[in-house]
Amino acid sequence: MVKENPKQLTFNELQSYLAHKYKEGRTSSALFMKLVEEIGEVAEVLNQLEGRKKNTGNTSLEKELVDVIHYTMAIASINHIDLTEAIIKKDKQAAIKYNQSPNLEEFLEIQNKER
């Protein structure tokens, strides 16, 4: 269940922050190596939570997923990819391919009308 949080953060805001944070010194490949490391940590946590490995008690799926999102968005940011636009476009293509409705853009329009 997603908790209600009065703080709101958009992809665009996070991408602007990460573009500023990584404007010098980090390459896409360096950030990708961090992303792969964090994905491995997500796998470790899932293995512990699902009983495939001993739970060390230091598991936080939330923190590891945040790290994966951070590095994914950082790579997009330094490569000038607008993830909001890219996600909506990709979802639209998938909705057509898999005959799904509504697509993300339509869903957001419905949500906005209900508010």
TORDO-7735 format. One line per field, with one value per atom (N, C-alpha, C, O): residue number from 1; residue in one letter; chain; atom name; x, y, z. Coordinates in steps of 0.1 Angstrom, whole numbers, plus 5000, padded with zeros to 4 digits. Layout:
N
pos	NUM,...
code	A,...
unit	A,...
site	CA,...
c1	X,...
c2	Y,...
c3	Z,...
//
This chain:
115
pos	1,1,1,1,2,2,2,2,3,3,3,3,4,4,4,4,5,5,5,5,6,6,6,6,7,7,7,7,8,8,8,8,9,9,9,9,10,10,10,10,11,11,11,11,12,12,12,12,13,13,13,13,14,14,14,14,15,15,15,15,16,16,16,16,17,17,17,17,18,18,18,18,19,19,19,19,20,20,20,20,21,21,21,21,22,22,22,22,23,23,23,23,24,24,24,24,25,25,25,25,26,26,26,26,27,27,27,27,28,28,28,28,29,29,29,29,30,30,30,30,31,31,31,31,32,32,32,32,33,33,33,33,34,34,34,34,35,35,35,35,36,36,36,36,37,37,37,37,38,38,38,38,39,39,39,39,40,40,40,40,41,41,41,41,42,42,42,42,43,43,43,43,44,44,44,44,45,45,45,45,46,46,46,46,47,47,47,47,48,48,48,48,49,49,49,49,50,50,50,50,51,51,51,51,52,52,52,52,53,53,53,53,54,54,54,54,55,55,55,55,56,56,56,56,57,57,57,57,58,58,58,58,59,59,59,59,60,60,60,60,61,61,61,61,62,62,62,62,63,63,63,63,64,64,64,64,65,65,65,65,66,66,66,66,67,67,67,67,68,68,68,68,69,69,69,69,70,70,70,70,71,71,71,71,72,72,72,72,73,73,73,73,74,74,74,74,75,75,75,75,76,76,76,76,77,77,77,77,78,78,78,78,79,79,79,79,80,80,80,80,81,81,81,81,82,82,82,82,83,83,83,83,84,84,84,84,85,85,85,85,86,86,86,86,87,87,87,87,88,88,88,88,89,89,89,89,90,90,90,90,91,91,91,91,92,92,92,92,93,93,93,93,94,94,94,94,95,95,95,95,96,96,96,96,97,97,97,97,98,98,98,98,99,99,99,99,100,100,100,100,101,101,101,101,102,102,102,102,103,103,103,103,104,104,104,104,105,105,105,105,106,106,106,106,107,107,107,107,108,108,108,108,109,109,109,109,110,110,110,110,111,111,111,111,112,112,112,112,113,113,113,113,114,114,114,114,115,115,115,115
code	M,M,M,M,V,V,V,V,K,K,K,K,E,E,E,E,N,N,N,N,P,P,P,P,K,K,K,K,Q,Q,Q,Q,L,L,L,L,T,T,T,T,F,F,F,F,N,N,N,N,E,E,E,E,L,L,L,L,Q,Q,Q,Q,S,S,S,S,Y,Y,Y,Y,L,L,L,L,A,A,A,A,H,H,H,H,K,K,K,K,Y,Y,Y,Y,K,K,K,K,E,E,E,E,G,G,G,G,R,R,R,R,T,T,T,T,S,S,S,S,S,S,S,S,A,A,A,A,L,L,L,L,F,F,F,F,M,M,M,M,K,K,K,K,L,L,L,L,V,V,V,V,E,E,E,E,E,E,E,E,I,I,I,I,G,G,G,G,E,E,E,E,V,V,V,V,A,A,A,A,E,E,E,E,V,V,V,V,L,L,L,L,N,N,N,N,Q,Q,Q,Q,L,L,L,L,E,E,E,E,G,G,G,G,R,R,R,R,K,K,K,K,K,K,K,K,N,N,N,N,T,T,T,T,G,G,G,G,N,N,N,N,T,T,T,T,S,S,S,S,L,L,L,L,E,E,E,E,K,K,K,K,E,E,E,E,L,L,L,L,V,V,V,V,D,D,D,D,V,V,V,V,I,I,I,I,H,H,H,H,Y,Y,Y,Y,T,T,T,T,M,M,M,M,A,A,A,A,I,I,I,I,A,A,A,A,S,S,S,S,I,I,I,I,N,N,N,N,H,H,H,H,I,I,I,I,D,D,D,D,L,L,L,L,T,T,T,T,E,E,E,E,A,A,A,A,I,I,I,I,I,I,I,I,K,K,K,K,K,K,K,K,D,D,D,D,K,K,K,K,Q,Q,Q,Q,A,A,A,A,A,A,A,A,I,I,I,I,K,K,K,K,Y,Y,Y,Y,N,N,N,N,Q,Q,Q,Q,S,S,S,S,P,P,P,P,N,N,N,N,L,L,L,L,E,E,E,E,E,E,E,E,F,F,F,F,L,L,L,L,E,E,E,E,I,I,I,I,Q,Q,Q,Q,N,N,N,N,K,K,K,K,E,E,E,E,R,R,R,R
unit	A,A,A,A,A,A,A,A,A,A,A,A,A,A,A,A,A,A,A,A,A,A,A,A,A,A,A,A,A,A,A,A,A,A,A,A,A,A,A,A,A,A,A,A,A,A,A,A,A,A,A,A,A,A,A,A,A,A,A,A,A,A,A,A,A,A,A,A,A,A,A,A,A,A,A,A,A,A,A,A,A,A,A,A,A,A,A,A,A,A,A,A,A,A,A,A,A,A,A,A,A,A,A,A,A,A,A,A,A,A,A,A,A,A,A,A,A,A,A,A,A,A,A,A,A,A,A,A,A,A,A,A,A,A,A,A,A,A,A,A,A,A,A,A,A,A,A,A,A,A,A,A,A,A,A,A,A,A,A,A,A,A,A,A,A,A,A,A,A,A,A,A,A,A,A,A,A,A,A,A,A,A,A,A,A,A,A,A,A,A,A,A,A,A,A,A,A,A,A,A,A,A,A,A,A,A,A,A,A,A,A,A,A,A,A,A,A,A,A,A,A,A,A,A,A,A,A,A,A,A,A,A,A,A,A,A,A,A,A,A,A,A,A,A,A,A,A,A,A,A,A,A,A,A,A,A,A,A,A,A,A,A,A,A,A,A,A,A,A,A,A,A,A,A,A,A,A,A,A,A,A,A,A,A,A,A,A,A,A,A,A,A,A,A,A,A,A,A,A,A,A,A,A,A,A,A,A,A,A,A,A,A,A,A,A,A,A,A,A,A,A,A,A,A,A,A,A,A,A,A,A,A,A,A,A,A,A,A,A,A,A,A,A,A,A,A,A,A,A,A,A,A,A,A,A,A,A,A,A,A,A,A,A,A,A,A,A,A,A,A,A,A,A,A,A,A,A,A,A,A,A,A,A,A,A,A,A,A,A,A,A,A,A,A,A,A,A,A,A,A,A,A,A,A,A,A,A,A,A,A,A,A,A,A,A,A,A,A,A,A,A,A,A,A,A,A,A,A,A,A,A,A,A,A,A,A,A,A,A,A,A,A,A,A,A,A,A,A,A,A,A,A,A,A,A,A,A,A,A,A
site	N,CA,C,O,N,CA,C,O,N,CA,C,O,N,CA,C,O,N,CA,C,O,N,CA,C,O,N,CA,C,O,N,CA,C,O,N,CA,C,O,N,CA,C,O,N,CA,C,O,N,CA,C,O,N,CA,C,O,N,CA,C,O,N,CA,C,O,N,CA,C,O,N,CA,C,O,N,CA,C,O,N,CA,C,O,N,CA,C,O,N,CA,C,O,N,CA,C,O,N,CA,C,O,N,CA,C,O,N,CA,C,O,N,CA,C,O,N,CA,C,O,N,CA,C,O,N,CA,C,O,N,CA,C,O,N,CA,C,O,N,CA,C,O,N,CA,C,O,N,CA,C,O,N,CA,C,O,N,CA,C,O,N,CA,C,O,N,CA,C,O,N,CA,C,O,N,CA,C,O,N,CA,C,O,N,CA,C,O,N,CA,C,O,N,CA,C,O,N,CA,C,O,N,CA,C,O,N,CA,C,O,N,CA,C,O,N,CA,C,O,N,CA,C,O,N,CA,C,O,N,CA,C,O,N,CA,C,O,N,CA,C,O,N,CA,C,O,N,CA,C,O,N,CA,C,O,N,CA,C,O,N,CA,C,O,N,CA,C,O,N,CA,C,O,N,CA,C,O,N,CA,C,O,N,CA,C,O,N,CA,C,O,N,CA,C,O,N,CA,C,O,N,CA,C,O,N,CA,C,O,N,CA,C,O,N,CA,C,O,N,CA,C,O,N,CA,C,O,N,CA,C,O,N,CA,C,O,N,CA,C,O,N,CA,C,O,N,CA,C,O,N,CA,C,O,N,CA,C,O,N,CA,C,O,N,CA,C,O,N,CA,C,O,N,CA,C,O,N,CA,C,O,N,CA,C,O,N,CA,C,O,N,CA,C,O,N,CA,C,O,N,CA,C,O,N,CA,C,O,N,CA,C,O,N,CA,C,O,N,CA,C,O,N,CA,C,O,N,CA,C,O,N,CA,C,O,N,CA,C,O,N,CA,C,O,N,CA,C,O,N,CA,C,O,N,CA,C,O,N,CA,C,O,N,CA,C,O,N,CA,C,O,N,CA,C,O,N,CA,C,O,N,CA,C,O,N,CA,C,O,N,CA,C,O,N,CA,C,O,N,CA,C,O,N,CA,C,O,N,CA,C,O,N,CA,C,O
c1	5008,5000,5009,5018,5006,5013,5008,4996,5017,5014,5011,5017,5001,4998,5010,5014,5015,5026,5023,5021,5023,5020,5031,5028,5043,5053,5051,5048,5051,5050,5063,5069,5066,5078,5075,5070,5078,5075,5088,5099,5087,5099,5107,5119,5100,5108,5116,5128,5111,5118,5130,5141,5128,5139,5149,5161,5145,5155,5163,5175,5157,5164,5174,5186,5170,5179,5191,5203,5189,5199,5208,5220,5203,5211,5221,5232,5216,5224,5235,5247,5230,5239,5251,5262,5247,5257,5262,5267,5261,5265,5280,5284,5288,5302,5307,5303,5316,5323,5316,5323,5304,5298,5294,5287,5298,5294,5282,5279,5276,5265,5269,5262,5281,5286,5289,5287,5294,5297,5284,5283,5274,5261,5254,5247,5256,5251,5257,5249,5269,5276,5269,5267,5267,5260,5246,5241,5239,5225,5226,5217,5235,5236,5239,5233,5247,5250,5237,5235,5230,5217,5207,5200,5206,5197,5201,5192,5214,5219,5215,5211,5215,5210,5195,5191,5187,5173,5171,5163,5179,5178,5182,5175,5192,5196,5184,5181,5178,5167,5155,5149,5152,5141,5143,5135,5156,5159,5158,5153,5162,5160,5146,5141,5138,5124,5116,5106,5120,5112,5118,5114,5128,5133,5143,5147,5148,5158,5172,5181,5174,5186,5183,5172,5193,5191,5189,5196,5179,5176,5185,5185,5193,5203,5197,5204,5185,5178,5181,5175,5191,5194,5188,5194,5176,5170,5160,5152,5161,5152,5149,5157,5139,5135,5132,5136,5126,5123,5135,5136,5146,5158,5165,5170,5165,5172,5164,5170,5151,5143,5145,5145,5146,5148,5162,5163,5172,5185,5184,5191,5176,5175,5168,5173,5158,5151,5161,5161,5168,5178,5188,5189,5194,5204,5198,5204,5187,5180,5177,5179,5171,5167,5180,5180,5190,5203,5208,5213,5208,5213,5204,5210,5191,5182,5185,5186,5187,5189,5202,5201,5213,5225,5225,5234,5216,5214,5202,5199,5197,5186,5174,5168,5170,5158,5147,5149,5136,5125,5117,5110,5119,5113,5098,5091,5092,5077,5072,5063,5078,5074,5076,5068,5088,5092,5083,5080,5080,5071,5057,5052,5052,5038,5038,5029,5049,5050,5052,5045,5060,5063,5050,5047,5043,5031,5020,5013,5019,5010,5013,5003,5025,5029,5026,5021,5028,5025,5010,5006,5003,4988,4983,4973,4988,4984,4988,4980,5001,5006,4998,4996,4995,4988,4973,4967,4968,4954,4948,4939,4955,4951,4945,4949,4935,4929,4925,4920,4926,4932,4947,4953,4953,4968,4970,4961,4983,4987,4981,4976,4983,4978,4963,4958,4956,4941,4938,4929,4945,4943,4945,4937,4956,4958,4947,4944,4942,4931,4919,4912,4916,4904,4906,4897,4918,4922,4920,4914,4925,4924,4909,4906,4901,4887,4879,4870,4884,4877,4881,4874,4891,4895,4888,4890
c2	4988,5000,5012,5013,5022,5034,5044,5046,5050,5059,5072,5077,5079,5093,5102,5100,5110,5119,5133,5134,5143,5156,5162,5171,5156,5161,5154,5142,5162,5157,5159,5170,5150,5151,5146,5134,5153,5149,5143,5146,5135,5130,5142,5142,5152,5164,5171,5174,5172,5178,5170,5175,5157,5148,5147,5148,5147,5147,5160,5160,5171,5184,5184,5188,5179,5178,5169,5172,5157,5148,5153,5150,5160,5166,5176,5177,5184,5193,5186,5189,5176,5168,5161,5160,5156,5148,5155,5149,5169,5176,5175,5176,5172,5170,5157,5154,5150,5139,5125,5115,5124,5111,5108,5116,5096,5092,5082,5077,5080,5071,5057,5050,5053,5039,5038,5028,5049,5049,5048,5040,5055,5055,5041,5036,5035,5022,5012,5003,5013,5003,5004,4994,5016,5018,5012,5005,5014,5008,4993,4987,4987,4972,4967,4957,4975,4971,4972,4963,4982,4984,4973,4969,4969,4959,4946,4938,4943,4932,4932,4922,4944,4946,4944,4938,4948,4944,4929,4924,4922,4908,4901,4892,4907,4902,4903,4894,4915,4918,4908,4902,4907,4898,4884,4877,4879,4866,4864,4853,4874,4873,4873,4865,4883,4884,4872,4869,4865,4853,4840,4830,4841,4829,4821,4810,4826,4818,4820,4813,4831,4834,4838,4842,4836,4840,4855,4863,4859,4873,4879,4875,4889,4895,4905,4910,4909,4920,4934,4943,4935,4948,4949,4956,4944,4945,4956,4958,4964,4974,4975,4981,4968,4968,4983,4986,4990,5004,5012,5019,5011,5019,5014,5022,5001,4996,5000,5003,4999,5004,5019,5023,5027,5041,5043,5051,5035,5036,5032,5039,5022,5018,5029,5033,5035,5047,5058,5065,5061,5072,5071,5080,5059,5058,5057,5061,5051,5050,5064,5068,5072,5086,5095,5104,5092,5100,5097,5106,5085,5081,5089,5094,5088,5095,5110,5117,5116,5130,5135,5145,5128,5133,5130,5136,5122,5120,5127,5125,5137,5146,5138,5141,5127,5120,5124,5123,5129,5132,5119,5114,5114,5101,5102,5092,5113,5114,5112,5104,5119,5118,5104,5098,5099,5086,5074,5065,5075,5065,5065,5055,5077,5078,5073,5065,5076,5072,5056,5050,5051,5036,5029,5018,5034,5028,5028,5018,5039,5039,5029,5022,5027,5016,5002,4994,5000,4987,4985,4973,4995,4994,4989,4981,4995,4991,4977,4969,4974,4961,4950,4939,4952,4942,4944,4938,4954,4956,4959,4953,4968,4972,4986,4995,4987,5000,5002,4992,5013,5025,5025,5017,5033,5035,5045,5051,5047,5056,5070,5076,5075,5089,5090,5100,5080,5080,5079,5085,5070,5068,5081,5085,5088,5101,5111,5119,5111,5120,5117,5126,5104,5100,5104,5109,5102,5106,5121,5125,5129,5143,5148,5158,5141,5145,5142,5149,5131,5127,5136,5135,5144,5152,5164,5172
c3	5000,5000,5000,5008,4992,4991,5002,5003,5009,5020,5014,5004,5020,5016,5021,5033,5013,5016,5011,4999,5019,5014,5005,4997,5005,4996,4983,4982,4972,4959,4951,4953,4943,4935,4921,4920,4911,4897,4892,4897,4881,4874,4869,4871,4864,4859,4870,4867,4882,4893,4897,4899,4898,4901,4890,4894,4878,4867,4867,4864,4870,4870,4881,4879,4893,4904,4901,4903,4895,4892,4881,4881,4871,4860,4867,4863,4877,4884,4892,4892,4899,4908,4900,4905,4888,4881,4868,4859,4868,4856,4853,4841,4863,4860,4867,4878,4860,4866,4865,4867,4862,4861,4847,4840,4842,4829,4830,4840,4818,4818,4822,4829,4818,4821,4836,4842,4842,4857,4865,4874,4860,4867,4864,4873,4853,4850,4859,4863,4861,4870,4884,4891,4889,4902,4901,4911,4890,4888,4889,4896,4882,4883,4897,4902,4904,4918,4927,4935,4924,4932,4928,4937,4916,4912,4919,4923,4920,4928,4942,4948,4948,4962,4963,4973,4953,4953,4953,4961,4945,4944,4958,4962,4964,4978,4988,4995,4988,4997,4994,5003,4981,4978,4982,4987,4979,4983,4998,5003,5006,5021,5025,5033,5019,5023,5019,5026,5008,5003,5008,5004,5017,5024,5016,5020,5005,4998,5003,5001,5011,5018,5032,5035,5041,5055,5056,5050,5064,5065,5076,5087,5071,5080,5089,5098,5086,5094,5089,5094,5080,5074,5061,5052,5059,5045,5044,5053,5034,5031,5016,5008,5012,4998,4993,4982,5002,4999,4995,4985,5003,5001,4988,4980,4986,4974,4961,4951,4961,4950,4947,4935,4957,4956,4949,4940,4953,4946,4931,4923,4928,4914,4906,4895,4912,4905,4903,4893,4914,4914,4902,4894,4901,4891,4877,4867,4876,4863,4858,4846,4867,4863,4861,4853,4868,4866,4852,4845,4848,4834,4824,4814,4826,4816,4817,4806,4828,4830,4823,4815,4825,4818,4803,4796,4799,4784,4778,4767,4786,4781,4777,4766,4784,4781,4791,4803,4786,4794,4797,4789,4809,4812,4813,4810,4817,4817,4803,4801,4794,4780,4774,4768,4777,4772,4778,4771,4791,4797,4791,4787,4789,4783,4768,4764,4761,4747,4746,4738,4755,4755,4759,4754,4769,4774,4763,4761,4755,4744,4734,4729,4731,4721,4727,4719,4740,4745,4746,4744,4749,4749,4736,4735,4725,4712,4709,4704,4712,4709,4716,4710,4729,4737,4739,4747,4731,4730,4745,4749,4752,4765,4766,4758,4774,4776,4791,4797,4796,4790,4790,4798,4782,4783,4794,4799,4797,4808,4806,4816,4794,4792,4794,4800,4789,4791,4806,4811,4813,4827,4835,4844,4831,4838,4836,4844,4823,4820,4828,4833,4830,4838,4852,4859,4857,4871,4874,4884,4864,4865,4865,4872,4857,4856,4869,4873,4876,4888,4900,4911,4899,4910,4912,4920
//
